[in-house]
């Protein structure tokens, strides 16, 4: 989301510069037709920006190229029409351009500031599913501390000023680890609990998690299904299982029974093993593999809405 906001602010800034250059020439400002075209561009960009923000916030499917083209054409036509139906005086043209310029400047500064805050410091996040019950419920709104694990250098996998490393038990937010753009989860943010750190050996036996051979005490877990799935047939050896799991294909190879009986696997360097607290209803590292540190966004901080559920997340 923060990257989308950054590019939206850049588009606003470029349009603002173009509009300022346009307004410096008196002949352009006095020609209502040219002003109508500039207003059409403004409405077109506004339609695309609003759609992008709504799709991201509501987590709707990405619109098709044809939908975006139709939206752009429709916005442009509406913008041209909105100027054409008004008085064709110079005063009206100046008022239209000044309004557009004010919105463009506000969009550049305010959205850029929001993008910087969301990228480096703190980000608001809404729980989309029940995979973290009962720690977090569907619809909970929370803040994510993005500074605690270090400042991400844009478009690189590097971090600087890392205050501390991920600890076992941290509730973390991360970008879903896939490069497959056809995946329904591509580019989406997930929230899970870090159960395994780099080098840890993870195994699940009859719903019980073992880390490095020792059973864990997990007071935060919730089980929606009393049935214990028996586990897959041992179709893969240890080394083969590890390789398939790291590729994210273990569930496809061994079936859904990995939910209650899984592993053992070893968390590779620079990765984490993440699980939802609602173990029977969570799509997590058991199914899609290790989560790379480069996809880590931050640590879940506290719930601020609804007010009745305000709390520090532990």
C-alpha positions in Angstrom: 0.0 0.0 0.0 2.8 2.4 0.9 4.4 2.0 -2.5 1.2 2.7 -4.2 0.8 5.9 -2.1 4.3 6.9 -3.1 3.6 6.6 -6.8 0.2 8.4 -6.4 2.1 11.3 -4.8 4.5 11.4 -7.7 1.7 11.5 -10.2 0.1 14.3 -8.2 3.4 16.2 -8.2 4.0 15.8 -11.9 0.4 16.9 -12.7 0.9 19.9 -10.4 4.1 20.9 -12.2 2.4 20.5 -15.6 -0.6 22.6 -14.5 1.6 25.4 -13.2 3.4 25.5 -16.5 0.1 25.5 -18.3 -1.2 28.5 -16.2 1.8 30.6 -17.0 0.7 31.1 -20.6 -2.3 33.5 -20.9 -3.5 32.2 -24.2 -4.0 28.7 -22.7 -5.9 29.9 -19.6 -8.2 32.0 -21.8 -9.0 29.1 -24.1 -11.8 27.2 -22.3 -11.3 24.2 -24.6 -7.7 23.7 -23.4 -8.8 24.2 -19.9 -11.4 21.5 -20.4 -8.7 19.1 -21.6 -6.6 19.8 -18.5 -9.6 19.3 -16.3 -10.3 16.0 -18.1 -6.8 14.8 -17.3 -7.4 15.8 -13.6 -10.6 13.9 -13.4 -9.1 10.9 -15.2 -6.2 10.7 -12.7 -8.6 11.2 -9.8 -10.7 8.3 -11.0 -7.7 6.0 -11.3 -6.3 7.1 -7.9 -9.6 6.6 -6.0 -10.0 3.1 -7.6 -6.5 2.1 -6.6 -7.0 3.1 -3.0 -10.4 1.4 -2.8 -9.1 -1.8 -4.3 -6.2 -1.8 -1.8 -8.2 -1.0 1.2 -11.1 -3.3 0.5 -8.8 -6.0 -0.8 -10.9 -6.3 -4.0 -9.5 -8.2 -7.0 -7.2 -6.1 -9.2 -9.2 -4.5 -12.0 -8.5 -5.7 -15.5 -6.7 -3.5 -18.1 -9.9 -3.0 -20.0 -11.6 -1.8 -16.8 -8.9 0.7 -16.1 -9.0 2.0 -19.7 -12.8 2.5 -19.5 -12.4 4.2 -16.1 -9.8 6.5 -17.5 -11.8 7.4 -20.6 -14.9 7.9 -18.4 -13.1 10.2 -16.0 -11.6 12.2 -18.8 -14.9 12.7 -20.5 -16.6 13.7 -17.2 -13.8 16.2 -16.6 -14.1 17.8 -20.0 -17.9 17.9 -19.7 -17.8 19.5 -16.3 -15.9 22.5 -17.8 -17.8 22.6 -21.0 -21.2 23.0 -19.3 -20.2 26.0 -17.3 -19.6 29.6 -18.3 -16.8 29.9 -20.8 -15.3 33.0 -19.2 -11.7 33.3 -18.2 -12.6 33.7 -14.5 -14.3 30.3 -14.4 -11.3 28.7 -16.2 -8.9 30.2 -13.6 -11.1 29.0 -10.7 -11.2 25.4 -12.2 -7.4 25.4 -12.7 -6.7 26.7 -9.2 -8.9 24.1 -7.6 -7.2 21.4 -9.5 -3.8 22.8 -8.6 -4.7 22.9 -4.9 -5.8 19.3 -4.9 -2.7 18.2 -6.8 -0.4 20.0 -4.3 -2.3 18.6 -1.4 -2.2 15.1 -2.9 1.6 15.4 -3.4 2.5 16.6 0.1 -0.1 14.8 2.2 0.1 11.4 0.4 3.9 11.5 0.2 4.0 12.1 4.0 1.6 9.2 4.5 3.7 7.0 2.3 6.9 7.8 4.2 5.2 7.2 7.6 3.7 3.9 6.4 7.0 2.7 4.9 9.3 3.6 7.7 7.4 4.1 11.0 3.9 2.8 11.5 1.1 1.4 9.4 -2.6 0.8 10.1 -3.7 -2.7 9.4 -7.2 -4.4 9.4 -7.6 -8.1 10.2 -9.2 -9.7 7.2 -9.8 -13.2 8.4 -10.1 -15.4 11.5 -6.7 -17.0 11.3 -5.4 -15.2 14.4 -8.4 -15.9 16.7 -8.7 -15.3 19.6 -5.7 -13.0 19.8 -7.1 -10.9 16.9 -10.6 -11.0 15.5 -11.9 -10.2 12.0 -12.4 -6.5 11.6 -9.9 -5.5 14.3 -7.9 -2.4 13.4 -4.3 -2.2 14.7 -1.1 -0.4 14.3 2.1 -2.1 13.0 5.5 -1.0 14.3 7.7 -0.9 11.2 10.7 0.6 12.9 11.4 -2.1 15.4 13.0 -4.6 12.9 14.9 -1.9 11.1 14.4 0.6 8.3 13.9 -1.0 5.0 15.9 0.5 2.1 13.3 0.9 -0.7 13.5 -1.7 -3.5 16.2 -3.7 -1.8 16.2 -6.5 0.8 18.4 -4.6 3.2 17.6 -3.1 6.6 19.5 -0.5 8.6 19.1 0.7 12.2 17.6 -2.6 13.3 16.6 -2.2 16.9 16.1 -5.9 17.5 15.7 -9.2 15.7 12.4 -11.1 15.5 11.8 -13.1 18.6 9.9 -16.4 18.9 6.3 -15.5 19.6 6.2 -12.1 17.9 3.1 -11.3 15.9 4.5 -10.1 12.6 3.1 -8.6 9.4 4.7 -9.5 6.1 4.1 -9.5 2.4 2.9 -12.9 1.3 6.0 -14.8 -0.1 5.2 -15.5 -3.7 6.4 -14.2 -7.1 3.4 -15.8 -8.9 1.2 -12.8 -9.9 -1.6 -15.3 -10.7 -1.8 -16.2 -7.0 -4.8 -14.7 -5.2 -2.4 -13.8 -2.3 0.2 -12.0 -4.5 1.2 -8.7 -3.0 -1.1 -9.0 0.0 -0.1 -8.5 3.7 -0.4 -11.4 6.1 -0.3 -11.4 9.9 0.9 -14.5 11.8 3.0 -15.4 14.8 6.7 -16.2 14.4 7.1 -19.8 15.7 10.4 -20.7 14.3 13.5 -18.6 13.8 16.4 -19.3 11.4 18.0 -22.6 12.1 15.1 -23.9 14.2 13.7 -27.4 13.5 9.9 -27.4 13.5 7.6 -30.3 13.9 3.8 -30.6 14.6 2.6 -33.8 16.2 -1.2 -34.2 16.7 -1.6 -30.3 16.7 1.3 -29.9 19.2 4.2 -27.8 18.1 7.8 -28.9 18.8 10.7 -26.5 18.3 14.2 -28.2 18.3 12.6 -31.3 19.7 11.1 -29.6 22.7 7.3 -29.1 23.1 6.0 -25.5 23.3 3.6 -23.9 25.7 1.3 -21.8 23.6 -1.4 -20.2 25.7 -2.6 -18.1 22.7 -3.6 -20.9 20.4 -7.2 -21.7 19.4 -8.4 -24.9 17.9 -11.7 -24.8 15.9 -11.7 -28.6 15.1 -11.4 -31.3 17.7 -10.5 -33.9 15.0 -6.8 -34.6 14.6 -5.9 -35.3 11.0 -3.6 -38.4 10.9 -0.9 -36.9 8.8 0.2 -37.7 5.3 1.8 -40.9 4.1 5.6 -40.5 4.3 6.0 -40.0 0.5 9.1 -37.8 0.9 12.4 -38.3 2.7 13.8 -35.7 5.0 15.9 -33.9 2.5 13.3 -34.1 -0.2 10.6 -32.9 2.2 12.8 -29.9 3.2 13.3 -28.9 -0.4 9.7 -29.2 -1.4 8.6 -27.3 1.7 11.1 -24.5 1.0 9.5 -24.2 -2.5 6.1 -23.9 -0.9 4.8 -27.2 -2.5 4.6 -29.5 0.6 0.8 -29.3 1.0 0.4 -30.0 -2.7 2.7 -33.1 -2.4 1.5 -34.5 1.0 -2.0 -33.2 1.2 -4.0 -31.1 3.7 -3.1 -33.5 6.5 0.0 -31.4 7.2 -2.3 -29.2 9.3 -2.1 -31.4 12.4 1.0 -33.5 11.7 3.9 -31.7 9.9 7.6 -31.9 9.4 10.2 -32.0 10.7 11.7 -29.2 8.7 14.5 -26.7 9.4 14.0 -23.0 9.0 16.6 -21.8 6.5 18.8 -18.7 7.2 17.0 -15.4 6.7 13.6 -17.0 7.1 10.9 -17.6 9.7 8.3 -20.3 10.3 4.9 -18.5 10.9 1.6 -19.9 12.1 -1.8 -18.4 12.8 -3.1 -18.7 16.4 -6.3 -20.3 15.1 -4.3 -23.3 14.0 -7.2 -25.2 12.3 -8.2 -22.2 10.2 -4.8 -20.7 9.2 -3.0 -20.7 5.9 0.6 -20.5 7.1 4.1 -21.8 6.8 2.9 -25.4 7.0 1.3 -24.9 3.6 3.3 -22.2 1.8 6.8 -22.6 3.2 9.2 -20.3 5.1 8.7 -16.5 5.2 11.8 -14.6 4.1 13.0 -11.7 6.2 13.0 -9.5 3.1 9.2 -9.7 3.1 8.9 -8.7 6.8 7.1 -5.4 7.4 6.8 -5.0 11.1 5.5 -6.2 14.4 1.8 -5.9 15.4 1.7 -3.2 18.0 -1.8 -2.6 19.5 -5.5 -2.8 18.6 -7.1 0.7 18.4 -10.6 -0.3 17.1 -13.1 -1.3 18.2 -12.6 0.6 21.4 -13.9 -2.4 23.5 -10.9 -4.4 22.2 -8.1 -1.9 22.7 -5.0 -3.7 23.8 -1.3 -4.2 23.3 -0.7 -7.3 21.2 1.4 -10.0 22.7 
